């Protein structure tokens, strides 16, 4: 058994212990779904940050850097912008309305049909997102253990499902502080070690350390290091897509907003995402550099394994700490996304839509049941091994359409329920057509990232229908009753 593997086992056992310890906090469905709305600033901030240091932000960014270079740094820059926008402009609305899910807010902003389609799209999107994150976790464990990648994905997915069943959001909150400490030390230490100690050992690095040595090593195997180090190595349209996906997707991301729902008050909900944005900013630099190191050293031909192989190749203690940091990020992200999907399924679709008479006791049971169903099915789905970062932007496109509906519903008086309803459907259909190149290759013709493409379709649909639609007595009769949110004078 390798030292790295031993560190990983001990760390995971500690996380399971914390998750079980959180079980004492769960006494009602609110404790399971939103941690009793009692999370402080530290818990909310590190939980949000850890989500964006997960599979996409570690394994995914290293995978893209391995193939295309350091242009991937824009992923976390764009995510930081999205988090700041969410904190400044949206978080206090979510918290003040005292809702549990994003579709529940759309219920009060628009009408019942918009809430229903938002619930279904959220479940579909986050189910797919869970699959992507489980793929990332399995790829790391495969690198450490030498197990077959598909088997690693399945084992990790099932283990994560059981962990989250314990205490829901309290499980995530209790472990997020441990995650953040491990991520904040393990990954930068591993990055420093590679740049100072490992790169000079490469035969093609000419004895140089840091980026000078890495540049020599890349050139030595026939690659253009200048192009790979360029911040625009992915192309301008991909960078724009990152920003559109981050800025539009994050303010409507259930997995992120869950923690704002659980905040003690709206001030904490507003400040925490801004602090999280600062914490995640440098991550793509570290992971992207490690991905390029793996390529320069010829460690693997599978980009998904680049980060894990890089950490397994260095000093076992340093590499083990780095692996524990990435594993911590993956656990936190998978847990947040899986829990967000299950909470929408249980609260919006099961309780409010299909079984409105479900009481608190049965809601807790159904939430755990949906965690189990979604977790196990996602574990098997992850064995198809989707591309980690690229495929995630299909989900970001759906979230971008949700954000457009939320923003217009809060700030544009002319917003019409039909506009929200159809803009969500247009984004979904447009995203599917883009992804499967049906009936044409939209990316090749329009040169737009999928996030940008779906945002344009959704925005134009929303504005056009709102301007063309008239409010009638029937429209008014279909609206939910207005609620006074927390802190508002009645």
Order of alpha helices (4+ residues) and beta strands (2+ residues): alpha-alpha-alpha-alpha-alpha-alpha-alpha-alpha-alpha-alpha-alpha-alpha-alpha-alpha-alpha-alpha-alpha-alpha-alpha-alpha-alpha-alpha-alpha-alpha
